[in-house]
């Protein structure tokens, strides 16, 4: 059974940095993309960044130039380096895996809180 386990969240002051990691255990057939979403209280879950198998990346406009997504195939992990954090980045961050068929897979989420 495939599991996604996030780590690296926490409390940081505005302007600081955090690095989120997601370890994927188990075998994923038809892997298409890996990414990060976030959900702030009272808001919908939105895409933050995604890396397509093949290497191309896509970012939400609000994080471009500040966040970097990367993938380590040898360790089956996807990471999100977050720099110049802002209070509006506060949310629960979820790791996501998309497959060519089947429903997307989600981690349990990790809280990121940015204080002003």
C-alpha positions as CSV (number, residue, x, y, z in Angstrom):
1,X,0.0,0.0,0.0
2,X,1.3,3.4,-1.0
3,X,1.9,6.0,1.8
4,X,2.9,9.6,1.6
5,X,4.5,11.0,4.8
6,X,5.3,14.7,5.0
7,X,7.7,16.4,7.4
8,X,9.4,19.7,7.9
9,X,6.5,22.0,8.8
10,X,6.7,24.4,11.8
11,X,6.6,27.9,13.0
12,X,8.8,30.5,11.4
13,X,9.0,34.3,11.3
14,X,8.2,36.2,8.2
15,X,11.2,36.3,5.8
16,X,12.4,32.9,7.1
17,X,12.7,29.5,5.3
18,X,11.4,26.0,5.7
19,X,11.9,22.9,3.8
20,X,9.1,20.3,3.5
21,X,9.8,16.7,2.5
22,X,7.5,13.9,1.4
23,X,8.6,10.3,1.4
24,X,6.6,8.0,-0.8
25,X,6.6,4.4,0.3
26,X,5.3,1.6,-1.8
27,X,5.2,1.2,-5.6
28,X,3.3,3.7,-7.7
29,X,2.3,2.5,-11.1
30,X,1.8,5.1,-13.8
31,X,3.3,7.9,-11.8
32,X,2.6,11.2,-13.6
33,X,3.4,14.0,-11.2
34,X,4.3,14.9,-7.6
35,X,3.4,18.1,-5.9
36,X,2.4,20.2,-3.0
37,X,-1.0,21.8,-2.2
38,X,-2.0,23.9,0.7
39,X,-5.1,24.7,2.6
40,X,-5.6,27.7,4.8
41,X,-8.5,27.8,7.4
42,X,-11.8,28.5,5.6
43,X,-10.3,28.2,2.2
44,X,-10.1,25.6,-0.5
45,X,-7.0,23.4,-1.1
46,X,-4.8,25.0,-3.8
47,X,-1.9,23.9,-5.8
48,X,1.5,25.3,-4.7
49,X,3.9,23.5,-6.9
50,X,4.1,20.4,-9.1
51,X,6.9,18.5,-10.8
52,X,5.9,16.4,-13.8
53,X,7.7,13.2,-14.4
54,X,10.2,14.3,-17.0
55,X,11.2,17.3,-14.9
56,X,9.0,20.2,-15.8
57,X,7.7,22.3,-12.9
58,X,4.7,24.6,-12.3
59,X,4.2,27.0,-9.5
60,X,1.3,29.1,-8.2
61,X,1.9,32.8,-9.0
62,X,2.0,33.6,-5.3
63,X,5.1,31.5,-4.7
64,X,7.1,32.0,-7.9
65,X,10.6,33.0,-7.1
66,X,10.3,32.0,-3.5
67,X,9.5,28.3,-3.5
68,X,11.4,25.5,-5.3
69,X,10.1,22.0,-5.8
70,X,12.5,19.1,-6.3
71,X,12.4,15.3,-6.6
72,X,14.9,12.7,-5.5
73,X,14.1,9.5,-7.4
74,X,16.7,7.5,-5.5
75,X,15.0,8.3,-2.2
76,X,11.4,8.5,-3.6
77,X,10.9,11.9,-2.1
78,X,9.6,15.2,-3.2
79,X,10.7,18.4,-1.4
80,X,9.6,22.0,-1.3
81,X,12.1,24.6,-0.3
82,X,10.3,27.7,0.9
83,X,12.1,31.0,1.2
84,X,11.1,34.5,2.1
85,X,8.0,33.2,3.8
86,X,5.0,35.5,4.4
87,X,2.2,35.3,6.9
88,X,-0.2,34.5,4.0
89,X,1.8,31.3,3.4
90,X,0.4,29.9,6.6
91,X,-1.6,26.7,5.9
92,X,-1.6,23.0,6.1
93,X,0.7,21.7,3.3
94,X,-0.2,18.4,1.6
95,X,1.9,16.2,-0.5
96,X,0.2,14.9,-3.7
97,X,0.9,12.2,-6.2
98,X,-1.0,12.0,-9.5
99,X,-1.1,8.8,-11.6
100,X,-2.1,8.2,-15.2
101,X,-5.1,6.4,-13.9
102,X,-6.7,6.2,-10.5
103,X,-7.4,8.8,-7.9
104,X,-4.7,11.1,-6.6
105,X,-2.8,10.1,-3.5
106,X,-2.5,12.5,-0.5
107,X,-0.3,12.7,2.6
108,X,-1.7,13.6,6.0
109,X,-0.5,17.2,5.9
110,X,2.0,19.3,7.8
111,X,1.3,22.7,9.4
112,X,3.3,25.7,8.3
113,X,2.8,28.9,10.4
114,X,4.5,32.1,9.5
115,X,4.4,34.9,12.1
116,X,4.6,38.5,11.3
